Amino acid sequence: MSADNKEVVRRFNSEVIQNGNEAEFHALMAPDFVNHSAPPGMPNGPESMWNTFQNVLRPALSDLKVTIQDQIAEGDKVTTRKTISGVHSGTLMGIPATGRDVAISVIDIVRVEDGRYAEHWGLNTLSNVLAALSKA
């Protein structure tokens, strides 16, 4: 079961985050999904995740790539250490394109239920990336 859950998370990272495949997104998200990492007061359901990838990262980063460094699965949870990288070719959270390569380090935990994302917790270095880009 842990290997299957790891594959679900790998598929989400490659098909949804990297490739922007909306059909795969809907196939991999439980309707009652909860994103525990959503900012306070912001939506924390499935669309909060899609919004981050499709409306924040993808327009700002060309050649977007997800590289998984580590995955650990236990029970119904998968922890992944990964890097989301690309070229800052569009506005990213108010910062105009710089043309610089960026890499956002991420560690997330996903609870998988029936082959779908049920819950998510995560930490990332996006604030550090934004600080560096604003000094460019």
N, C-alpha and C positions, 0 to 999 in steps of 0.2 A: 504493500500500500504506500509506503514512503517513497518508493521509486516512482510510482504513478503520480503522486502528488508533486514530486520534483519535476516531472515532465510537464504537468499542468503549468507550473510556474515558469519553466523554460519557454513553453509555447506562448504564454502571455507576454513574456519579455521580448521574444523575437517577433511574433505576429502583431501584437497590439502596440507595444511601445516603439519598437524599431520600425515596423512596417506600416503602422497606422490602420490595421485591418479592423474595421468596425464590426463586421460580422463575427469575427473571432472574439472580439471584446464581449459582445452580447452572449456568445456561446459559453464564455469562460466566467461570466459574472453571475453570482446568485442574485435573484431579485431583491433579497433582503440584506445584501452586502452592506457592511459598515466599514468605513475608512476612519480608523481611530486617529490618523495623522492629519485629518482635515483641520484647517485653522478654526479656532473657536468662532462660532456664529455662522460658519459656512456650511453648505450642504455636505453630507458625509456618506451619501449613497453611491451607487454605481456611477452615476453621471459626474460625480466629483473627480473620479479617477480619469474618465474620458476627457473631461475639460482640461485637466492638467496636461495630458499628453497631446491632445489634438489642438487646443487653443492657446497653450502657453509654450510648450517645448517645441513642437513640430514647426510652427511658423517662425520660430527664432533660430533654430538649429538645423542647418542643412547637413546632409550626410550623417544624419542621426544614427548612432550605433549603440547597442547595448552589449556589454561584455560582462559575462558572469565569471567572477573569480572563484567563488566558493558557494556551495549549497549544502545545508545540513537539514535533514528531515527527521522528525520524531513524531510519531503519532499522526495527527492531522495538521501539523504545522511544518512549514518550510521556511528556513532562514536563508536569505540570499545576500551575498556581498557582491556588488556589481558597480560598473561605471557606465553612465550615460554620457556619450560624447558626441561632438559635432562641431561645425563651424558656426560661429555667431554671425549669421547672415541676415537676421531680422531682429526687430525689437524684442527684447527679453525683459519683461516686467518693468517697462519704462526706459530701459537702457538701449539706445540705438545700436544698430549693428556695428561691430568693430572689425569683423573679418578674422578674429582670433579663434584658435582652437580652444574649446572648453571641454572640461571633464567634470562631471558631477558624480561624486562618490555616494553610494547608497547602500544602506543595510536595511533590509525589510524582512518582516515576518508576515507570512500569509497563512491563514487557516483555510484549508481546502475541505470542502464538503461536497460529496457526490461529484467530484471532478470540476468543481467551480470555486472561484474565490468567494469565501464567506466573510472573512475579516482581514484587515490589513493594519499593520503598525509599521512605521518606518522613520528612519533618520537619514538626512542627506546633507551635502555640503553646498546646496544651491546658494545660501546666503553668502558664503565665502566667494563663490564664483561671481555673484553679482557685485560684491565689493571690489574684486579685482577688475572686473570689466568697467566699473564706473570710474576707475583711475586710468583707464586706457586712453 
